[in-house]
């Protein structure tokens, strides 16, 4: 020690004192039972442990808050999911029903077209010729128009491009189809009226009838000029859209259809006592009655926005457009292919004024076979 410099000896004393001091502090803390924590409860052994504890505390708090929120809001979320699933299921069911109905329409109208082709191929068969196939063909085309217009206006048939115009391909197609069908009924009744009641009708009668047939096109032209405000697609309750017409425009077209039905009723009443015209008159009356009932039900069901009600309207139109057709053409076409001589067993006497000839008395005239 005597050989060391004074400065180095002093530095050595300081280091020994520092080491002895720390050892003394450690021994004191160990004897008193203290650990390396402060009064806040944090560990002072290392900064990394303290920092990790401080960071983990808010993460745990957020996890606990999320769990508590999940337990408190679980019921509303489950209810929302259930309602969404029910809506999706309802939409799938409606879509499947609409697709099935479209297939049914294609089948029914395809069978009608096939029946007309077979009827025209056997046009020389007397019972088929008596059913007036030209008028029946026009009535078939009108029923297709009626069906297409009803499908589009009820948003069952979703059109694309220019065919989305509701006023033309929706309401107008349907009304034009009804109008032409009723006119075919009227011309058939007029033919019976000429054959059994009045053999000669004045030209003024036909002029009035022609003017009457132009009423609905005139009303439609006025509605088209008015624009989309009178007839347009409106949102429905089920999320789709529905072709809706204003009350004034629709009332004008309904008046024309009611006049046609009254005209048919008048002609039918004038033929009520004609036994020879009973079957033809009955066919026309049934066809007119089915169309009338369909129109009345359509007016009431049109007040509902539900998809099931609109699909029911389309089903009624499909039934109405098929009843009259098969009532006229069904049995004669069946007899033509399976019982071609059935009409000879029960010969029907001719109408008294048909083809402007003398009344049929049942006796053969001279020179006739």
SVG drawing of the C-alpha trace seen along z (x, -y; Angstrom):
<svg xmlns="http://www.w3.org/2000/svg" viewBox="-141 -15 148 57">
<polyline fill="none" stroke="black" stroke-width="0.4" points="0.0,0.0 2.9,-2.4 4.1,-2.0 0.9,-3.1 0.3,-6.7 -2.1,-8.8 -4.7,-9.3 -5.0,-5.7 -5.4,-4.8 -8.2,-7.3 -10.0,-5.9 -9.7,-2.4 -11.2,-3.5 -14.2,-5.1 -14.9,-1.9 -14.7,0.2 -17.0,-2.1 -19.5,-2.0 -19.5,1.8 -19.8,2.0 -22.7,-0.4 -24.7,1.5 -24.1,4.7 -25.2,3.1 -28.4,1.8 -29.2,5.2 -28.7,6.8 -30.9,4.3 -33.7,4.8 -33.4,8.6 -33.5,8.4 -36.6,6.2 -38.4,8.5 -38.9,5.9 -39.1,6.7 -38.3,4.5 -41.7,2.8 -42.7,-0.8 -45.8,-2.1 -47.9,-1.8 -47.3,1.9 -45.1,1.8 -42.0,4.0 -38.8,2.0 -36.5,4.9 -36.6,4.0 -38.1,1.5 -39.1,4.1 -41.4,6.0 -43.0,2.7 -43.6,1.7 -45.1,5.0 -47.5,4.9 -48.6,1.4 -49.3,2.4 -51.2,5.6 -53.6,3.8 -55.6,1.8 -55.7,4.9 -57.3,6.9 -59.7,4.1 -60.7,4.0 -61.2,7.7 -63.4,7.6 -65.5,4.8 -65.9,6.6 -67.1,9.7 -69.6,7.8 -70.9,5.9 -71.3,9.3 -73.3,10.7 -75.6,7.7 -76.1,7.2 -76.2,10.8 -80.1,11.0 -80.7,8.1 -78.0,9.3 -79.5,12.8 -82.9,11.3 -81.6,9.3 -79.9,12.3 -83.1,14.4 -85.2,11.7 -82.7,11.4 -82.8,15.2 -86.6,15.1 -86.5,12.4 -84.1,14.3 -86.2,17.5 -89.3,15.5 -87.5,14.0 -86.3,17.5 -89.9,18.9 -91.4,16.0 -88.7,16.4 -89.4,20.1 -93.1,19.5 -92.7,16.9 -90.4,19.2 -92.9,22.1 -95.7,19.9 -93.8,18.7 -93.2,22.4 -96.9,23.1 -97.8,20.1 -95.5,21.4 -97.0,24.9 -100.6,23.7 -100.1,21.2 -97.9,23.7 -100.8,26.2 -103.2,23.6 -100.9,22.8 -100.6,26.5 -104.4,26.9 -104.8,24.0 -102.3,25.5 -104.1,28.8 -107.5,27.1 -106.3,25.2 -104.9,28.4 -108.4,30.0 -110.3,26.8 -112.6,28.8 -114.0,30.7 -117.5,29.1 -117.6,28.8 -114.2,27.0 -115.2,24.7 -118.3,23.8 -116.2,22.6 -114.9,19.7 -111.2,20.4 -110.2,16.9 -111.9,15.2 -110.5,17.9 -107.0,17.2 -107.3,13.5 -108.7,14.2 -105.6,16.4 -103.2,13.6 -105.2,11.2 -105.0,13.6 -101.2,13.7 -101.1,9.9 -103.3,9.9 -101.0,12.4 -97.8,10.6 -99.1,7.2 -100.3,8.7 -97.0,10.4 -95.0,7.3 -97.3,4.9 -97.1,7.1 -93.3,7.5 -93.5,11.2 -91.9,10.9 -89.0,8.4 -88.4,6.7 -85.1,5.3 -84.1,2.4 -86.9,0.6 -89.5,3.2 -89.3,1.6 -91.9,-1.0 -94.8,-0.2 -97.3,-2.2 -96.8,-0.3 -95.7,3.2 -97.5,3.4 -100.9,1.8 -101.4,1.2 -100.7,4.8 -103.1,6.1 -105.9,3.7 -105.5,4.3 -105.7,8.0 -108.9,7.7 -110.4,5.4 -109.7,7.6 -110.9,10.7 -114.2,9.1 -114.6,7.9 -114.1,11.5 -116.9,12.5 -119.0,9.7 -118.5,10.6 -119.4,14.2 -122.6,13.1 -123.4,10.8 -123.1,13.7 -125.6,15.6 -127.8,12.5 -127.8,12.2 -128.5,15.9 -131.4,16.2 -132.9,12.7 -132.0,10.1 -130.8,11.4 -130.0,7.9 -128.2,5.4 -127.8,1.9 -124.4,0.4 -124.9,-2.1 -124.7,0.7 -121.3,1.8 -120.1,-1.8 -121.0,-2.3 -119.3,0.9 -116.2,-0.1 -116.2,-3.5 -116.6,-1.7 -113.6,0.5 -111.5,-2.7 -112.3,-4.0 -109.7,-2.1 -106.9,-2.9 -107.8,-6.6 -107.8,-6.4 -104.4,-4.7 -103.0,-7.3 -104.1,-10.1 -102.5,-8.3 -99.2,-7.9 -99.2,-11.6 -99.6,-12.5 -96.4,-10.7 -95.0,-8.5 -96.8,-10.5 -100.1,-8.7 -98.6,-5.2 -95.3,-4.2 -93.6,-1.6 -94.0,-2.3 -92.1,-0.5 -94.1,2.2 -94.0,3.4 -91.9,6.5 -89.1,4.5 -90.1,5.0 -91.9,2.6 -95.5,2.6 -96.9,0.9 -99.5,-1.6 -101.9,-3.7 -103.7,-6.8 -107.3,-6.6 -108.6,-8.8 -106.8,-6.9 -107.7,-3.5 -111.4,-4.6 -111.6,-5.6 -110.4,-2.2 -112.6,-0.4 -115.6,-2.2 -114.9,-1.0 -114.6,2.6 -117.9,2.3 -119.7,1.1 -118.4,4.1 -119.7,6.4 -123.1,4.7 -123.2,5.1 -122.5,8.8 -125.2,9.1 -127.7,7.4 -127.0,9.7 -127.1,12.7 -130.5,11.7 -131.9,11.3 -130.9,14.9 -132.2,16.4 -135.1,18.2 -133.2,19.6 -132.8,23.3 -130.6,23.9 -128.1,21.2 -128.1,22.5 -124.7,24.1 -122.9,21.3 -124.6,18.7 -123.6,20.7 -120.0,20.8 -119.8,17.1 -121.6,16.4 -119.2,18.6 -116.2,16.9 -117.6,13.4 -118.5,14.3 -115.0,15.7 -113.4,12.6 -115.7,10.3 -115.0,12.2 -111.3,12.0 -111.4,8.3 -113.4,7.7 -111.0,9.8 -108.0,8.0 -109.4,4.7 -109.6,5.8 -106.4,7.8 -104.6,4.9 -105.0,2.9 -102.5,5.3 -98.8,5.0 -98.0,8.5 -96.3,10.8 -98.8,13.6 -101.7,11.4 -100.1,10.3 -99.2,13.9 -102.9,14.8 -103.9,12.1 -101.7,13.6 -103.1,17.0 -106.7,15.7 -105.7,14.2 -104.2,17.5 -107.4,19.3 -109.6,16.8 -107.6,16.9 -107.8,20.7 -111.4,21.4 -113.1,19.9 -110.5,21.3 -110.8,24.9 -114.5,24.6 -114.8,23.8 -112.0,25.9 -111.5,28.8 -114.4,31.1 -114.5,30.6 -110.7,31.1 -111.0,34.3 -113.9,35.6 -112.0,34.8 -109.1,37.1 -110.9,39.8 -114.6,39.7 -114.8,38.1 -118.4,39.2 -119.8,38.2 -121.4,35.0 -123.3,37.1 -125.2,38.9 -126.9,35.8 -127.4,33.4 -128.1,29.8 -130.7,27.9 -129.5,24.8 -130.4,21.3 -133.5,19.9 -131.7,16.9 -128.2,18.2 -126.6,17.2 -129.8,15.3 -131.6,18.4 -135.2,19.5 -136.0,21.1 -135.0,24.7 -138.2,26.8 -136.7,30.3 -138.0,31.3 -135.7,31.7 -136.1,29.1 -136.4,30.1 -133.0,30.7 -131.2,31.1 -129.5,34.3"/>
</svg>
